[in-house]
Amino acid sequence: MPANGRATTSVTALAQQAEERAVKDHFRRARHIEVGREEAIESLESMARAKVWWLETHGPKRPKHDVAKQEHHLAVLVQTLDVLKNKERGTNAADDAR
């Protein structure tokens, strides 16, 4: 039985496979869209701000595990943003922390 406690049926497995194919197809198409560093930085900042808005607006009403997951997503966005910004300056975030 899977981690979610539900039995996997052949129909469920087929649906999951179709969903995974769709996700991979979106990822493949996204890899072919040219994104410059400045545009990526702006987009990451926008996504991080949206995540902060979600945490402020919905966080107090949501279960702790949902909030923890969204805080983790924010951490990934912010840390990826830091890496891109530091590369732009020709530094390394690990070196800056020392």
C-alpha positions as CSV (number, residue, x, y, z in Angstrom):
1,M,0.0,0.0,0.0
2,P,1.4,3.5,-0.8
3,A,2.4,6.0,1.8
4,N,-1.0,7.8,1.5
5,G,-2.7,4.7,2.8
6,R,-4.8,4.1,-0.3
7,A,-4.7,1.0,-2.4
8,T,-3.3,1.5,-5.9
9,T,-5.6,0.2,-8.6
10,S,-4.8,-0.2,-12.3
11,V,-7.0,2.8,-13.0
12,T,-5.2,4.9,-10.4
13,A,-1.8,3.8,-11.8
14,L,-2.9,4.8,-15.3
15,A,-4.1,8.2,-14.1
16,Q,-0.8,8.8,-12.3
17,Q,1.2,7.8,-15.4
18,A,-0.9,10.1,-17.6
19,E,-0.4,12.9,-15.1
20,E,3.4,12.3,-14.9
21,R,3.6,12.3,-18.8
22,A,1.8,15.7,-18.8
23,V,4.1,17.1,-16.2
24,K,7.2,15.9,-18.1
25,D,5.8,17.4,-21.3
26,H,5.3,20.8,-19.6
27,F,8.9,20.6,-18.2
28,R,10.2,19.7,-21.7
29,R,8.4,22.7,-23.3
30,A,9.6,25.0,-20.5
31,R,13.2,24.1,-21.1
32,H,12.9,25.5,-24.7
33,I,11.7,28.9,-23.6
34,E,14.6,31.3,-23.4
35,V,14.8,33.1,-20.1
36,G,17.6,35.6,-19.3
37,R,19.2,36.0,-15.9
38,E,17.5,39.3,-15.2
39,E,14.1,38.0,-16.2
40,A,14.7,34.9,-14.0
41,I,15.6,37.0,-11.1
42,E,12.5,39.2,-11.5
43,S,10.3,36.2,-11.8
44,L,11.8,34.5,-8.8
45,E,11.3,37.6,-6.8
46,S,7.7,37.8,-7.9
47,M,7.1,34.1,-7.0
48,A,8.7,34.6,-3.6
49,R,6.6,37.7,-2.9
50,A,3.5,35.7,-3.9
51,K,4.5,33.0,-1.5
52,V,4.9,35.5,1.3
53,W,1.5,36.9,0.5
54,W,0.0,33.3,0.7
55,L,1.7,32.7,4.0
56,E,0.5,36.0,5.5
57,T,-3.1,35.6,4.1
58,H,-3.7,31.9,4.3
59,G,-1.1,30.6,6.7
60,P,-2.9,31.3,9.9
61,K,-5.9,29.4,8.6
62,R,-4.1,26.4,7.2
63,P,-2.8,23.2,8.9
64,K,0.8,23.4,10.1
65,H,2.0,20.8,7.6
66,D,0.6,23.0,4.7
67,V,2.3,26.1,6.1
68,A,5.6,24.2,6.6
69,K,5.5,23.0,3.0
70,Q,4.9,26.6,1.7
71,E,7.7,27.9,3.9
72,H,10.0,25.3,2.4
73,H,8.9,26.4,-1.1
74,L,9.7,30.0,-0.1
75,A,13.1,28.9,1.1
76,V,13.9,27.2,-2.2
77,L,12.8,30.3,-4.2
78,V,14.8,32.7,-2.0
79,Q,17.9,30.6,-2.0
80,T,17.8,30.1,-5.7
81,L,17.3,33.8,-6.1
82,D,20.4,34.4,-3.9
83,V,22.4,32.0,-6.1
84,L,21.4,33.8,-9.3
85,K,22.1,37.2,-7.8
86,N,25.5,36.1,-6.4
87,K,26.5,34.6,-9.8
88,E,25.6,37.9,-11.4
89,R,28.1,39.6,-9.0
90,G,30.7,36.9,-9.6
91,T,30.6,35.7,-6.0
92,N,29.5,32.5,-4.3
93,A,26.8,32.5,-1.6
94,A,28.9,29.9,0.4
95,D,31.9,32.2,0.3
96,D,29.8,35.2,1.4
97,A,28.6,33.2,4.5
98,R,32.1,32.7,5.8
